Amino acid sequence: MDLAPLCVPVEIALASGEQRCFRLALGVSETGLRLRTPLPQEMWSRPLQIRLTLPPPTQDLARLFAEEWDGGLRLLARAASEVVAPNTPKEQRLWRLLLFQKPEPAMQQKLASYVTLRSEGS
């Protein structure tokens, strides 16, 4: 998953509403997020609802549209793991990916535009 840089808090809740937590997102793509720290085990195999606010993707947009910018996202997601430091003594599997599940067209367009602008600006 190619990720555009990001550093924002994410609210992550079980779709049933039983439990929630907050994590810092370090990267975003059109298909998901990478978190700084892993999710609790209770969230690994359950449907999730996530909420975050994307900041303006460029400094120019931040200056021009500071008041009008709408980066709010509400999405369904599922957890996924990744292997860190493969083939080394420090190899480990971390559940710190969130994969978006059937985003609404408006959310998908917002993500696509954001990732494109962030990738061009970095």
Contacts in CASP RR format, 6 or more apart in sequence:
PFRMAT RR
TARGET T0000
AUTHOR 0000-0000-0000
METHOD contacts of the structure
MODEL  1
MDLAPLCVPVEIALASGEQRCFRLALGVSETGLRLRTPLPQEMWSRPLQI
RLTLPPPTQDLARLFAEEWDGGLRLLARAASEVVAPNTPKEQRLWRLLLF
QKPEPAMQQKLASYVTLRSEGS
1 29 0 8 1.000
1 31 0 8 1.000
1 32 0 8 1.000
1 34 0 8 1.000
1 97 0 8 1.000
2 29 0 8 1.000
2 119 0 8 1.000
3 26 0 8 1.000
3 27 0 8 1.000
3 28 0 8 1.000
3 29 0 8 1.000
3 34 0 8 1.000
4 27 0 8 1.000
4 28 0 8 1.000
4 29 0 8 1.000
4 57 0 8 1.000
4 114 0 8 1.000
4 115 0 8 1.000
4 118 0 8 1.000
4 119 0 8 1.000
4 122 0 8 1.000
5 26 0 8 1.000
5 27 0 8 1.000
5 118 0 8 1.000
5 122 0 8 1.000
6 25 0 8 1.000
6 26 0 8 1.000
6 27 0 8 1.000
6 28 0 8 1.000
6 33 0 8 1.000
6 54 0 8 1.000
6 118 0 8 1.000
7 24 0 8 1.000
7 25 0 8 1.000
7 26 0 8 1.000
8 24 0 8 1.000
8 25 0 8 1.000
8 52 0 8 1.000
8 53 0 8 1.000
8 54 0 8 1.000
8 55 0 8 1.000
9 22 0 8 1.000
9 23 0 8 1.000
9 24 0 8 1.000
9 25 0 8 1.000
9 52 0 8 1.000
10 22 0 8 1.000
10 23 0 8 1.000
10 24 0 8 1.000
10 25 0 8 1.000
10 33 0 8 1.000
10 35 0 8 1.000
10 50 0 8 1.000
10 51 0 8 1.000
10 52 0 8 1.000
10 98 0 8 1.000
11 20 0 8 1.000
11 22 0 8 1.000
11 50 0 8 1.000
11 51 0 8 1.000
11 52 0 8 1.000
12 20 0 8 1.000
12 21 0 8 1.000
12 22 0 8 1.000
12 23 0 8 1.000
12 39 0 8 1.000
12 43 0 8 1.000
12 48 0 8 1.000
12 49 0 8 1.000
12 50 0 8 1.000
12 77 0 8 1.000
12 98 0 8 1.000
13 19 0 8 1.000
13 20 0 8 1.000
13 21 0 8 1.000
13 48 0 8 1.000
13 49 0 8 1.000
13 50 0 8 1.000
13 51 0 8 1.000
14 20 0 8 1.000
14 42 0 8 1.000
14 43 0 8 1.000
14 46 0 8 1.000
14 47 0 8 1.000
14 48 0 8 1.000
14 49 0 8 1.000
15 46 0 8 1.000
15 47 0 8 1.000
15 48 0 8 1.000
15 49 0 8 1.000
15 76 0 8 1.000
16 46 0 8 1.000
16 47 0 8 1.000
17 49 0 8 1.000
19 40 0 8 1.000
19 42 0 8 1.000
19 43 0 8 1.000
21 39 0 8 1.000
21 40 0 8 1.000
21 43 0 8 1.000
23 35 0 8 1.000
23 36 0 8 1.000
23 37 0 8 1.000
23 39 0 8 1.000
23 96 0 8 1.000
24 35 0 8 1.000
24 36 0 8 1.000
24 37 0 8 1.000
25 33 0 8 1.000
25 34 0 8 1.000
25 35 0 8 1.000
25 36 0 8 1.000
25 52 0 8 1.000
26 34 0 8 1.000
26 35 0 8 1.000
26 36 0 8 1.000
27 33 0 8 1.000
27 34 0 8 1.000
28 54 0 8 1.000
28 111 0 8 1.000
28 114 0 8 1.000
28 115 0 8 1.000
28 118 0 8 1.000
29 111 0 8 1.000
29 115 0 8 1.000
30 100 0 8 1.000
30 108 0 8 1.000
30 111 0 8 1.000
30 112 0 8 1.000
30 115 0 8 1.000
31 99 0 8 1.000
31 100 0 8 1.000
32 77 0 8 1.000
32 97 0 8 1.000
32 98 0 8 1.000
32 99 0 8 1.000
32 100 0 8 1.000
33 50 0 8 1.000
33 52 0 8 1.000
33 77 0 8 1.000
33 97 0 8 1.000
33 98 0 8 1.000
34 82 0 8 1.000
34 96 0 8 1.000
34 97 0 8 1.000
35 96 0 8 1.000
35 97 0 8 1.000
35 98 0 8 1.000
36 96 0 8 1.000
37 96 0 8 1.000
38 94 0 8 1.000
38 95 0 8 1.000
38 96 0 8 1.000
39 79 0 8 1.000
39 95 0 8 1.000
39 96 0 8 1.000
41 95 0 8 1.000
43 79 0 8 1.000
43 95 0 8 1.000
44 79 0 8 1.000
44 81 0 8 1.000
44 95 0 8 1.000
45 79 0 8 1.000
47 76 0 8 1.000
47 78 0 8 1.000
47 101 0 8 1.000
48 76 0 8 1.000
48 77 0 8 1.000
48 78 0 8 1.000
48 79 0 8 1.000
48 98 0 8 1.000
49 74 0 8 1.000
49 75 0 8 1.000
49 76 0 8 1.000
49 77 0 8 1.000
50 73 0 8 1.000
50 74 0 8 1.000
50 75 0 8 1.000
50 76 0 8 1.000
50 77 0 8 1.000
50 98 0 8 1.000
51 72 0 8 1.000
51 73 0 8 1.000
51 74 0 8 1.000
51 75 0 8 1.000
52 72 0 8 1.000
52 73 0 8 1.000
53 71 0 8 1.000
53 72 0 8 1.000
53 73 0 8 1.000
54 71 0 8 1.000
54 72 0 8 1.000
54 73 0 8 1.000
54 110 0 8 1.000
54 114 0 8 1.000
55 62 0 8 1.000
55 69 0 8 1.000
55 71 0 8 1.000
56 62 0 8 1.000
56 65 0 8 1.000
56 66 0 8 1.000
56 69 0 8 1.000
57 113 0 8 1.000
57 114 0 8 1.000
57 117 0 8 1.000
57 118 0 8 1.000
57 121 0 8 1.000
58 117 0 8 1.000
58 118 0 8 1.000
58 121 0 8 1.000
61 69 0 8 1.000
61 117 0 8 1.000
62 69 0 8 1.000
71 110 0 8 1.000
71 114 0 8 1.000
72 110 0 8 1.000
73 107 0 8 1.000
73 110 0 8 1.000
73 111 0 8 1.000
74 107 0 8 1.000
75 100 0 8 1.000
75 101 0 8 1.000
75 103 0 8 1.000
75 107 0 8 1.000
76 100 0 8 1.000
76 101 0 8 1.000
76 102 0 8 1.000
76 103 0 8 1.000
77 98 0 8 1.000
77 99 0 8 1.000
77 100 0 8 1.000
77 101 0 8 1.000
78 98 0 8 1.000
78 99 0 8 1.000
78 101 0 8 1.000
79 95 0 8 1.000
79 97 0 8 1.000
79 98 0 8 1.000
79 99 0 8 1.000
80 95 0 8 1.000
80 97 0 8 1.000
80 98 0 8 1.000
80 99 0 8 1.000
81 93 0 8 1.000
81 94 0 8 1.000
81 95 0 8 1.000
81 96 0 8 1.000
81 97 0 8 1.000
82 93 0 8 1.000
82 94 0 8 1.000
82 96 0 8 1.000
82 97 0 8 1.000
83 91 0 8 1.000
83 92 0 8 1.000
83 93 0 8 1.000
83 94 0 8 1.000
84 90 0 8 1.000
84 91 0 8 1.000
84 92 0 8 1.000
84 93 0 8 1.000
84 94 0 8 1.000
85 91 0 8 1.000
85 92 0 8 1.000
100 111 0 8 1.000
103 111 0 8 1.000
END
